Amino acid sequence: MRINPDFTIQKVGASYLAVPVGETSKQFHGMIRLNETGAFLWNQMTEKDCTEADLVEALLQEYEVEPAVAKTDVHRVVELLKEHHCLV
């Protein structure tokens, strides 16, 4: 899975906001707020095609987190992004 190119992410204060651009902005009139970890995962999926397992591994390499917590966090972020059609 990859980030839909019709979305962009911007840092605003301590948060990151994903917003639609182009044709997608006609259908989705909102923003998705992500924390630093969510933005890290977003960037991973922007750079290359990733599986949830790839994202868990990247999270474990970047942060000191238990594998079970990383897996849960990755799944939660992926489901949020799927729900809002941020992934292709």
C-alpha positions in Angstrom: 0.0 0.0 0.0 1.0 3.6 -0.7 -0.2 7.0 0.2 -2.8 8.3 -2.3 -0.9 11.1 -4.2 -4.1 13.2 -3.9 -3.1 13.8 -0.2 -0.4 15.9 1.3 0.8 16.2 4.9 1.9 19.4 6.7 3.3 20.0 10.2 1.2 22.4 12.2 2.5 22.9 15.7 3.1 19.5 17.3 0.6 17.8 14.9 0.7 16.7 11.3 -2.4 17.4 9.1 -3.1 15.3 6.1 -5.3 17.1 3.6 -6.7 16.2 0.2 -5.7 18.0 -3.0 -6.9 17.8 -6.5 -9.9 15.7 -7.4 -10.0 14.1 -3.9 -10.6 17.5 -2.3 -14.0 17.6 -4.0 -15.1 14.4 -2.2 -13.3 14.7 1.1 -13.7 18.0 2.9 -11.7 17.5 6.0 -8.3 16.9 7.5 -6.7 13.9 9.3 -4.6 14.8 12.3 -1.6 12.6 12.9 1.0 12.5 15.7 4.7 12.1 15.1 4.4 8.3 14.8 1.5 8.6 12.4 3.5 11.0 10.3 6.5 8.7 10.3 4.3 5.9 9.0 2.8 8.2 6.4 6.3 9.1 5.2 7.2 5.4 4.9 4.2 4.8 2.7 5.0 7.9 0.6 8.5 6.7 -0.2 7.6 3.1 -1.2 5.0 0.4 -1.3 4.6 -1.1 2.2 2.9 -3.9 4.0 1.8 -3.6 7.6 4.7 -5.9 8.5 7.1 -3.5 6.7 5.7 -0.6 8.7 5.9 -2.5 12.0 9.6 -3.2 11.3 10.3 0.4 10.4 8.6 1.5 13.6 10.6 -0.9 15.7 13.9 0.4 14.1 13.0 4.0 14.6 11.4 4.0 18.1 11.8 2.1 21.3 8.5 0.3 21.4 7.3 -3.2 22.1 6.5 -5.3 19.0 2.9 -5.8 20.1 2.4 -2.1 20.6 4.0 -1.3 17.2 1.7 -3.8 15.5 -1.4 -2.4 17.2 -0.4 1.2 16.4 0.4 0.4 12.7 -2.9 -1.4 12.3 -4.8 1.6 13.8 -3.1 4.1 11.5 -3.6 1.9 8.4 -7.3 1.5 9.2 -7.7 5.2 9.7 -6.0 6.0 6.4 -8.0 3.3 4.5 -11.3 4.7 6.0 -10.5 8.1 4.5 -9.2 6.7 1.1 -5.6 7.9 1.8 -4.2 4.6 0.5 -3.9 3.1 -2.9 
